[in-house]
């Protein structure tokens, strides 16, 4: 698969033209945050964590709608009985309550760490945040990292041309060979576009999710 500057910017334009240029925030907001990273407050830290918890297994439209309702509700009521009426998933609601009620502690713990691997490890141990989701959350907090989800793994393998890697694609267990294929792809596109890989990731992910890239 050929991925170059023209291909990437065409994807970006098509996503913007169709109003699909967002994750938890707009593409422009995500790009700005990655290019000019800063420390977020505890409320926004929790808001981003709650979003990625809700986004797993649901469409972005559904996740955003539920996310808005929950974030409005927790401002005045964090009881399980009230929140479960908004979103009927016990594990996720319990995680959301714990994160919101301990948001200052979690936020401080995150920003007390200096290197990205420590930060990713820290996030992966938050309630209902695993290794893949930790990358998603870190990126939405402004870290220049990649979420190696199933779409990106498939695209990385397609870019590598190594069809023998396809059986190793696994959304729960990132094989070293798959990670290398993805990292090679991002390094190539960083060189082509001059953009950070964290932003390239969100554009490619959204394009794959909306079937804008053939063969993935």
RODO-2510 file (C-alpha; in nm, 4 decimals, decimal comma):
residues 216
     n   res          X          Y          Z
     1     x     0,0000     0,0000     0,0000
     2     x     0,1294     0,3433    -0,0948
     3     x     0,0859     0,6113     0,1706
     4     x     0,2224     0,9546     0,0887
     5     x     0,1587     1,3238     0,1538
     6     x    -0,1104     1,3520    -0,1147
     7     x    -0,2926     1,0426     0,0093
     8     x    -0,2910     1,1619     0,3714
     9     x    -0,4022     1,5178     0,3067
    10     x    -0,6769     1,3914     0,0766
    11     x    -0,8061     1,1709     0,3602
    12     x    -0,7920     1,4651     0,6010
    13     x    -0,9847     1,6870     0,3572
    14     x    -1,2510     1,4218     0,2922
    15     x    -1,3046     1,3701     0,6655
    16     x    -1,3409     1,7437     0,7221
    17     x    -1,5737     1,7839     0,4228
    18     x    -1,8047     1,5162     0,5628
    19     x    -1,7947     1,6429     0,9227
    20     x    -1,6075     1,3371     1,0494
    21     x    -1,2998     1,5230     1,1714
    22     x    -1,3210     1,4508     1,5427
    23     x    -1,2519     1,2083     1,8236
    24     x    -1,3313     1,3356     2,1730
    25     x    -1,2449     1,6754     2,0242
    26     x    -1,2035     1,8159     1,6737
    27     x    -0,8997     1,7256     1,4648
    28     x    -0,7766     2,0840     1,4928
    29     x    -0,8016     2,0788     1,8727
    30     x    -0,6201     1,7437     1,8912
    31     x    -0,3439     1,8688     1,6589
    32     x    -0,2990     2,1895     1,8592
    33     x    -0,2829     1,9970     2,1869
    34     x    -0,0174     1,7574     2,0515
    35     x     0,1915     2,0314     1,8908
    36     x     0,1754     2,2545     2,2007
    37     x     0,1393     2,0151     2,4950
    38     x     0,0460     2,1517     2,8340
    39     x    -0,0915     2,0348     3,1643
    40     x    -0,4672     1,9876     3,1795
    41     x    -0,6775     2,0303     3,4919
    42     x    -0,8224     1,7439     3,6944
    43     x    -1,1730     1,7885     3,5527
    44     x    -1,0517     1,7722     3,1929
    45     x    -0,8257     1,4776     3,2767
    46     x    -1,1281     1,2886     3,4080
    47     x    -1,3397     1,4017     3,1123
    48     x    -1,0885     1,2549     2,8674
    49     x    -1,0628     0,9305     3,0676
    50     x    -1,4410     0,8907     3,0811
    51     x    -1,4639     0,9429     2,7051
    52     x    -1,2192     0,6666     2,6155
    53     x    -1,3929     0,4305     2,8568
    54     x    -1,7245     0,4951     2,6833
    55     x    -1,5781     0,4879     2,3320
    56     x    -1,4679     0,1243     2,3553
    57     x    -1,7140    -0,0888     2,1611
    58     x    -1,9465     0,1953     2,0642
    59     x    -1,9819     0,4337     1,7737
    60     x    -1,8405     0,7803     1,8233
    61     x    -2,1893     0,9304     1,7920
    62     x    -2,3196     0,7099     2,0755
    63     x    -2,0103     0,7630     2,2911
    64     x    -2,0305     1,1411     2,2571
    65     x    -2,4002     1,1544     2,3395
    66     x    -2,3630     0,9370     2,6505
    67     x    -2,0432     1,1153     2,7495
    68     x    -2,2137     1,4542     2,7495
    69     x    -2,4992     1,3282     2,9652
    70     x    -2,2665     1,1620     3,2149
    71     x    -2,0322     1,4604     3,2435
    72     x    -2,3260     1,6916     3,3079
    73     x    -2,4641     1,4517     3,5696
    74     x    -2,1456     1,3925     3,7702
    75     x    -2,1189     1,7648     3,8404
    76     x    -2,3974     1,7241     4,0977
    77     x    -2,4542     1,3500     4,1459
    78     x    -2,2079     1,0608     4,1310
    79     x    -2,4351     0,7925     4,2706
    80     x    -2,4285     0,4567     4,0953
    81     x    -2,8097     0,4291     4,0894
    82     x    -2,8498     0,7532     3,8977
    83     x    -2,5642     0,6978     3,6528
    84     x    -2,6627     0,3422     3,5645
    85     x    -2,9896     0,4836     3,4318
    86     x    -2,7905     0,6884     3,1806
    87     x    -2,5621     0,4055     3,0718
    88     x    -2,6417     0,0477     3,1658
    89     x    -2,2941    -0,0980     3,2082
    90     x    -2,2012    -0,1679     3,5688
    91     x    -1,8258    -0,2041     3,5168
    92     x    -1,7914     0,1150     3,3177
    93     x    -2,0124     0,3170     3,5526
    94     x    -1,8132     0,1997     3,8550
    95     x    -1,4913     0,2985     3,6762
    96     x    -1,6319     0,6396     3,5807
    97     x    -1,7366     0,7102     3,9397
    98     x    -1,3956     0,6114     4,0736
    99     x    -1,2117     0,8241     3,8184
   100     x    -1,4303     1,1300     3,8743
   101     x    -1,4158     1,1109     4,2533
   102     x    -1,0363     1,0614     4,2485
   103     x    -0,9629     1,2880     3,9520
   104     x    -0,7232     1,5184     4,1369
   105     x    -0,5189     1,2238     4,2642
   106     x    -0,5073     1,0547     3,9239
   107     x    -0,4267     1,3774     3,7409
   108     x    -0,1447     1,4685     3,9796
   109     x    -0,0032     1,1162     3,9582
   110     x     0,0057     1,1364     3,5804
   111     x     0,1779     1,4729     3,5603
   112     x     0,4305     1,3790     3,8268
   113     x     0,5768     1,1348     3,5741
   114     x     0,8297     1,2617     3,3240
   115     x     0,8673     0,9952     3,0535
   116     x     0,6000     0,8690     2,8180
   117     x     0,6442     0,4975     2,8953
   118     x     0,5814     0,5630     3,2655
   119     x     0,2779     0,7729     3,1783
   120     x     0,1341     0,5017     2,9535
   121     x     0,1906     0,2394     3,2218
   122     x     0,0213     0,4642     3,4780
   123     x    -0,2826     0,5254     3,2567
   124     x    -0,3157     0,1547     3,1760
   125     x    -0,3741     0,0886     3,5464
   126     x    -0,6604     0,3346     3,5865
   127     x    -1,0073     0,1789     3,6242
   128     x    -1,1200     0,0204     3,2957
   129     x    -0,8196     0,1598     3,1033
   130     x    -0,6063    -0,1083     2,9391
   131     x    -0,2875    -0,0880     2,7338
   132     x    -0,4513     0,0069     2,4021
   133     x    -0,6937     0,2492     2,5666
   134     x    -0,4047     0,4074     2,7582
   135     x    -0,2543     0,5150     2,4255
   136     x    -0,5906     0,6608     2,3202
   137     x    -0,6191     0,8551     2,6455
   138     x    -0,2583     0,9753     2,6356
   139     x    -0,3031     1,1039     2,2822
   140     x    -0,6202     1,2895     2,3791
   141     x    -0,4287     1,4441     2,6689
   142     x    -0,1766     1,5800     2,4184
   143     x     0,0935     1,3130     2,4083
   144     x     0,2401     1,2396     2,0667
   145     x     0,1578     0,8685     2,0759
   146     x    -0,0290     0,6176     1,8646
   147     x    -0,3315     0,4084     1,9543
   148     x    -0,2405     0,0668     1,8106
   149     x    -0,5982    -0,0485     1,7671
   150     x    -0,7202    -0,3030     1,5157
   151     x    -0,7569    -0,0491     1,2332
   152     x    -0,4046     0,0867     1,2717
   153     x    -0,2607    -0,2637     1,2984
   154     x    -0,4319    -0,3636     0,9732
   155     x    -0,3101    -0,0485     0,8014
   156     x     0,0456    -0,0963     0,9272
   157     x     0,0537    -0,4505     0,7917
   158     x    -0,0896    -0,3351     0,4572
   159     x     0,1793    -0,0642     0,4397
   160     x     0,4525    -0,3187     0,5161
   161     x     0,3345    -0,5525     0,2401
   162     x     0,4050    -0,8459     0,4714
   163     x     0,0851    -1,0492     0,4395
   164     x     0,2321    -1,3156     0,6684
   165     x     0,1818    -1,0725     0,9587
   166     x    -0,1962    -1,0638     0,9214
   167     x    -0,2621    -1,3608     1,1572
   168     x    -0,0743    -1,1726     1,4303
   169     x    -0,3110    -0,8746     1,4261
   170     x    -0,4759    -0,8695     1,7671
   171     x    -0,6536    -0,5793     1,9360
   172     x    -0,5730    -0,7165     2,2823
   173     x    -0,2134    -0,8252     2,2332
   174     x     0,0160    -0,6066     2,0233
   175     x     0,2804    -0,8260     1,8609
   176     x     0,6283    -0,6666     1,8299
   177     x     0,6284    -0,7280     1,4538
   178     x     0,2941    -0,5502     1,4166
   179     x     0,4097    -0,2579     1,6296
   180     x     0,7215    -0,2213     1,4135
   181     x     0,5130    -0,2225     1,0959
   182     x     0,2906     0,0512     1,2418
   183     x     0,5871     0,2536     1,3676
   184     x     0,7543     0,2332     1,0260
   185     x     0,4334     0,3613     0,8683
   186     x     0,4085     0,6532     1,1099
   187     x     0,7762     0,7437     1,0686
   188     x     0,7234     0,7512     0,6921
   189     x     0,4140     0,9722     0,7178
   190     x     0,5783     1,2041     0,9712
   191     x     0,8527     1,2610     0,7140
   192     x     0,6008     1,3037     0,4318
   193     x     0,3629     1,5439     0,6077
   194     x     0,5674     1,7155     0,8800
   195     x     0,2891     1,6320     1,1261
   196     x     0,3156     1,4517     1,4639
   197     x     0,2307     1,0836     1,4653
   198     x    -0,0372     1,1334     1,7275
   199     x    -0,2322     1,3496     1,4849
   200     x    -0,1598     1,1253     1,1866
   201     x    -0,2956     0,8381     1,3950
   202     x    -0,6335     0,9973     1,4616
   203     x    -0,6819     1,0847     1,0933
   204     x    -0,5905     0,7358     0,9730
   205     x    -0,8007     0,5712     1,2434
   206     x    -1,1078     0,7760     1,1530
   207     x    -1,0593     0,7129     0,7818
   208     x    -1,0311     0,3371     0,8395
   209     x    -1,3330     0,3389     1,0684
   210     x    -1,5366     0,5041     0,7938
   211     x    -1,4058     0,2710     0,5204
   212     x    -1,2246     0,5447     0,3297
   213     x    -0,9122     0,3323     0,2770
   214     x    -0,9426     0,0343     0,0454
   215     x    -0,8192    -0,3046     0,1565
   216     x    -0,8145    -0,2379     0,5319
***
